[in-house]
């Protein structure tokens, strides 16, 4: 691990994201038969039913809320429908049981899910959670969740919304979407077969889920005119794409960007995306241009996953009819789907990535990597981030360099673009004792506040390495209330909680800037303007961008 190419920040983050995605996706609920599970949870009482455009769904009561699981929002994208835009879901007769979550989409990480029965190309389903008292016509705010996973791995089924729905009076929708090259493949031979001339099928899936939500959510008690789209990591990058996609206009009314700022997660242009796609296709054994589309549609899923090992997807591409312009560029130009935005990061994002890739980094290796990776600025980086300032830990020093130069300051700069145009609320998650992802904890390393640390506080998320403490549950409750208020009002105003004003347009440029950031901490949630100086953003602003 420690012999990684010096300065390979992008490669380390990309590899680590894949591992992190595995860890957040390794368990899928499928233990009880559907009928037995529903009976056990309902206690024998009548189970909730909702009529959507495709037929009647029967869900279940669970932990103070109601849930409708495994709901199809599009037709199965299999066989001839592979690598094509999503189509309308099929109608069904009678009552469809909605008490079991659907499989994850095919996983394109080199690691993948351990249970092949829980993975399928037939995966375009969503889960709906609502308060137990919700009924049609209640017009409750709606939160649509997009999971992360480097656009190649993950599933919406790991992010339960029961507690959020019950606590905040919201409808929560968590979706699957196509991943890897089944979701993002910018080959003209395939993209040219649809009206948008795009291969970003995963982004199309997300839009299809939003269309389904607009059409059907009122039947659950939701307000189709008040939809918040929210995502973390690559899910946040997907929200960035939705903000910039003209055809997504009107599908949502607020946006939440967690640990995935638009200025960091830049989309590849058409030329780069096509080059990557051709490399992938060749790896899958498809080289004949005349038969390329047919070859990729008939190839086994195993062959596609194997080809992606050496040619991972970069996610949605820009420059086509679906996403004409890179999201950060679109936001900077003022031509985007303007809605209020909440944006933030964790205090020490990169600890997860460094722990996974270089847990036992030495001071000598740290010095060599920084000097190689930052060129002429290397000595100043070392002076600003000396190992001695981190208790002698090269791991913590490199984590700070990578956190500040990527997620933290890019979050501030994305917020700056947004705040000049729409109400923008910035947070930093800072719990110095937060759990990390199950299986990611390296003995002896402090991985608190790492990438994904906030997920256990916002979702019914079972992949933390330990349960939350009493103080952490209290923080989780306050966080859910902020998120719920933002979804309801477009501003995170919660009586009795620390006031959270919108940030200024000088977000994070340095000491004395107008940026206001809410720090989410178990014992001292507070607002302040030191985020830019804390993460040395004035210095990093002078350095060449290093997008991941």
N, C-alpha and C positions, 0 to 999 in steps of 0.2 A: 504493500500500500504506500509506504513512505518513499518509494522510488518514482512516484508520479512525476510527470514532466513539470519542471518548475514553471510557475506562472500559469498553469492550466486551469484557471478559475472556472472558465466555462465548462470544461470537460468534467471537473470535479463536481460542479453543481448539477450537471446533467445526469451523471451517473448516480449521484446521491439522491436526486429527485426520484429516479426510478426505484431505488431501494426504499425510500420513504413511502412511495406510493404502494409498494408491496406491503409494507407494514400496516398501512392504513386500510388495506383491502383484504387481509389474509383470512378474515372470518366472515362468513355469510350466514344469516339465520336460515335454518332449514330443519330444525330438530324435530318438531312435532308435526304429525299429519295435520292438514289444514282444518279439518272438521274438529278434531280433538282440541287443537290449540284455541280455536274460536270458542268452543264450548267452555273450556277452562277459563278463558278470559271474560266471557260474558256473564258467567255465573248462572246461565240458563235464561237470562232476560232476553227480550227481543233484540235482535242485533240491528244496527243502523243500516238503512238502505238509501241509496241515492241514484237517481236516474240521470245518466249523461247521454250525450248524443248517440252513443253506440249501443246503449242498453242499460240495464239496471245492475248496480253493484251492491253487494252486501259486505260490509266491513265488520269491525269488531271494536268493543270497548277495551282500552288497555291503559292502565296507569293514569286514570283521570281524564283521558282524552279518547278520541275515536280515530281509528286509522283504517285506510283503504289501501291495500298493498297490491303491488304487481298489476297496476292499471295500464293497459296499452294506450300509448298516445300516438303511435304510428304503426303501420303494418310491418311485419318482420322483414328486415332488409337482407334477405337471404336469396340464394340461387340467382335468378336473373335480376333481382332487386339489389344485389350487392353492388356497392360503388355507384349508387344512384340516389337522388334526393329522396327523403322520406315521403311515404304516401299515407293517405288517411287510414286510420285503424279500421279494421273490419267490425261490422255490427255483430251482435250475438243475440240469441233469443233466450228467454227466461232470465234467471238471475245468475250473475257471475260472482263466484266467491272471490273476495278480495282480502284474503287473510294470510297470504304467503308472498314474500318478496320474490321478485323475478331474478333470474341469473344476472351476473355481471356481464358486460360486453367482453368480447375476446380481449385478453390482456396481452399487450405488446412489449412488456418489459422482458428482459432476459430471465427474470425470476418467475413471474406469473403467479396465479393463485394455485394453492396446493390441491384444491378439490375441483377436478375438471367438470364434475356434474353441476357446479355452480357457475359455469362460464358458458356463454352461448352467443352466436351471432344474432339469434332471436332475442334481443335484449332491450328494445325501445319501450321501456315501461317506467312508470313513476309511482311514488308513494305519496298519499295525501293524508295529512294529520290535521285534525280540527278539535276545538274545545268540545267537551261532551254535550254542552248545551247549544251548540251551533245548529242552525237550521237554514234551509233555503231562504234567501231574502235578508239575511242578517247583515250583509255587506261588510264583512270583516276584512281587514287588510290581509294581503297575500304575500308570502315570501317564497320565492322559487330558488332552490339551492342547486348550484353547479359544483360538483366535487373536483378536487385537484388530482394530480397524478402525472404531470409532465405530458399531458395529452396522449398518454400511452397506457395508462393503468388507472385503476380505481373503480369505484361504484357508488352510486347514490344510496345504496341500501345500508351503508355503515353510518348514516347520518340521520338518526331518528329525530322526529320533530314533535314528539308528544309533549315534552315539558315546555318547549317554546310556545306551542299552540295553547296549552292550558294556562300558562302563566301570563301570556300577553294578549290573549283573545285574538290570535291570528290563525290563518290557514297556512300550513307549511307544506310545500311540494318539493320533493327531492327526486331527481331524475338520473337515469342512465343516458349516456350518449355514446356513439361509436368512437372508438379509440384507435390509436396507431394509424397505419395506412388505410385501414377500412374507414377511418374518419377523416383523414387528411392526406390526400394524394393528388398533387397538382399536375397530372398528366393531361396534355391537350386531347389525347385520344379518348379520355374518359370525361374530363371536364367539358369538352365540346359537345357532349351529348345532352347537356341540360341548359336551360334558358339562361342561367346565371354564368355559365361557362366557368364553373368553379368545382374544385375537388374537395372543398371544405365541408364534407358531409356531416362531421360532428357539429359544426356550427349550425348547419341546416337543421340537425336534430334538435338542438337547443331552441331554435326558433319555432320548430314544430311543437315542442312542449309548451312554449309560451302561447302559441295559437290555441292549442288544446285547452290551456288554462283559461284563456280569454273566453272560449266558447262554453266551458263547462263549470268553472269554479263557482258560479253563482248557485248552482245546485247544492254545493257543499256549505254554502253560507258565506262565500267569499265575494269580494268586490272586484270585478274584472277591470274596473277603472282605477284600482289602487294596488298595483303589483310591484313588488321590489324584487329585483334579480340580484342574487348574492353569490359570491364564489370565493374560493381560497386557492392560492398558488395558480396552477393552470386553470382552475375554475375562475379565478380573478382575471386571468388573461382572456378567458372566454367572455367575461363581462365587458372587458375593454373592447373586444371585437363587436359585441352587441351594441355598445355605445357608438361605434363608428359605422355600423352596417346600415345603409339607408332602408333596407327592407325590414329592419327591426323596429323602425319608428312606430311609436304608439303601443308596442307590446308590453312595455313596462314603464314605471313612473318614478322609481328611485333605483339607485344602484349601490351595492356594497362591494368594495375591493379589499380583500384580506390577503396580505402577503403576496401580492402580485401586481405591482404598479405598472401602468401602461408604458411608461418610458423605459422600463427594464425588459418587459416581455415583448420586444418588438417582433412583428411578424415578418417572415421572409418575403422578399419580392418574388414576382413570378419566375424570373430566371433562376434564382437560387432554389426555389421550391421545385421547379421542374427538374433541375439537375439532381436534386436529392431523390425525387420520385423515380427517375430513370435508374439511378444506382440501386434503389430498392427493387424495382421491377426486374432488373438483371439478376439480382441475388435470388429472386423468387423463380428464376428460370424463364422469364418472359422477356424476350428480346426482339421478336418479330413485330415491327411497328404495325403491320397490317392486322395482326391478331392479338395485339397487346391487351385490349380491353377484355376480349374473350378469355385469354389466358389467365388474367388476374381474377376474373370472376369464377373460373373453374378450379383455380388452385386451392389446395387444402389450407385450412386455417393454420395448421402446423407449419406449412411451408412459408406462409406469410409472416408468421411470428419469427421463424428462424431467419428470414431475410432481414427483419427489422433489428436483429441483434447488432449488426454492423452498420445499419443505416436507419437510425431512429427518426421518427417524424419530428418536425419543428412546429407542428400545430397548424392553425389556419394561416393561409397565405393571403397577402394583399395584392391588389392589382387586377382583380377580376370583377365580375358584376355583383358578386355578393359582398365583397369587402374591397372597395376600390382603392382605399388609402389605409396605410398603417394607422392603427388607432391613436397612438401618441401624436402623429402628424395631423390627423383629423381634429383631435381636440385642440391642438395648438393653433390650427387655422380657424377654429370657431364653427366648423361645419361637422356637427355630430348631433346625436340624439340627447339633447340637453335635459338632464334631470338632476335633482339633488343627489349628492354622493357622500357616502361614508367611506373612508379609506384609512388603512393602518397597517401596522406590522408588529412583530414581536421584538422584544428588546435585543435578543441575541440570535437572530434567525440562523446564521451560518453554523452555529454550534452543532446542529444536526448533521450537516453535510461534512464538516471536518471530522466529527466523531465517527461517521460511517467510513470515510475514505482514508483518514490519517490520524487515528486516535492517539498514536504514540509518537507524534511529531517531535523531533528534537529542536533545540535552539539553533543548531547549525543548519538543519534542513529548512527551518523557518526563514532564516536569514537568506539562504540561497534562493528560496522560492520568491521572496519579495524582491530581491535584487534582479532576478531574471524576469519576473512578471511585470515590474513597474519601471524598468529601464532607468532613465536618468532620475526619476522621482523616487527610486527605491530607497536611497539613503534617508530621504525625508520621511517616507512611510515608516521605516524602522525607528526613526527618532520620535515620531508621533505615537507609535505603537510598540514601545520597547517591551521585551519579555518581562523585564523587572516590574513593570507596572501591572502585570497580571499574575503576580505571585510566582514568577518563574515558569509559568506554563506557556509553552509555545502554542499549544492547542487553543488556549483562550485568546492569545494575541492574534493568531491567524483568523480565528472566528470573528474577532472584532474588526479586523481589516476587511474581511469579506462581507460582514454584515453592513458596515458603514458604507462601503464603496458600492454595494449593490442595493439590497432591499431597503435599508433605512433612508439613505439620501434620495434614492429614486422614488420612494414613497413621498418624500417631501417635495420633490420636483414635479411629480405628477399632480400632487395636491395643489401646487402653485398654479399649474395650468388650469386646473378645474376651478379653483377659487376665484379666479378672475372672471368667471362666467356664470357659475351656479353656486348655491349654498353648499359648502363642503365642510365636512366634519372629520377631523383627523384624530386617531387614537394611537397609543402605543401600549401593547400588552406587556406588563412587567410584574410577573410573580416569580420571585427568586427561588421558589420551591415548587414550581409547576411540574407535573408529571411529563415525561416524554412518551414517545410512542412505544408500545409494547414490543420488546425484542430489540430496540435500538439503544438501550442503555448500556454503555461501556463502563465496566467497574472503574471507579476512581475519577470519572469525568463529570463535571458539572454541565448537564445538558438542559438546565432550566431555561425557559424563555426561548427555546429553539423553534425553528420552523414547525408549524402545526400545533404548537403548545396551546393555543387558544381554543382549539376545536372541542376539547372535552368540556369547556365552559359554556359553549353555545348549543351543543347538540346532545342527544342521547347517544353518546359516542363511547364505545366499549373498548377502544384500542389504546387507552392510556395504560402506562405501566403500573399504575396504582390508583386507588380511588381518591377522589378529592377529599380534603379535610373539611371540617366545619367552616373555617374561614374561607376556604376556596369555594365551597358551595354558595356561601353568601356573595362572593364576587361573581360567581356564575349567574346567580339570580339577578344581580344588578346589571350585568352585561346583557342578559336576555331582555331585560326591561328597556335598556337603551336601544337595542336593535329593534325591539317591538315598537317602541315609540317612533323611531325613525321610519319604520314601515307604515305606521298609521298616519303620521303627521308630516313626514318629510323633514323632521327635526327631532333629535334625540332628547326631548324634554321630558324628564321624569320627576314629578313632585317628590321631594324628600331625598333626592340623590344629587350629587355634585353637578352643578350647572355645566353644560357642555356647549359653549358658543361655537359658531362657525369660525373656521380659520381665516386669516387674512391672505391676500394674494402674494405676500412675501414669503410664503411657506418655506421654512427650512434653509434659507440662503445663508444664515450665519447668525452670530450674536446680535441681538437687537432687532431681528426681523419681526414682522407682524404675525408670524405663525403661532397659532394657539393649538396645542395638542393636549388631549385628555390622556393621562396616564392611568391605566387600569391596574390597580394593585390591591391585594386583599385588605390591607390596613390603611392605605393612604391614596385613594383615588383622588386625583387633583388635576387641575389644568396648569399649563405653564408655557413658556416660550423658549425653552432652552434646547428643544429637540435638535435643531440644526447645529448648535455648538457641541452638544453631547456627542453627536455622531460625526463631527468635524466636516460638515457638508460644504463649508466654504472652501476647504482644501480640495475635497473630492470634485468640486465643480470645476477646478482647474485641470483635472486629469482627463485624458481621452476616455470616451465611454467604452465600457467593456460589458456589453449586453450578454446575457446567458442564452 
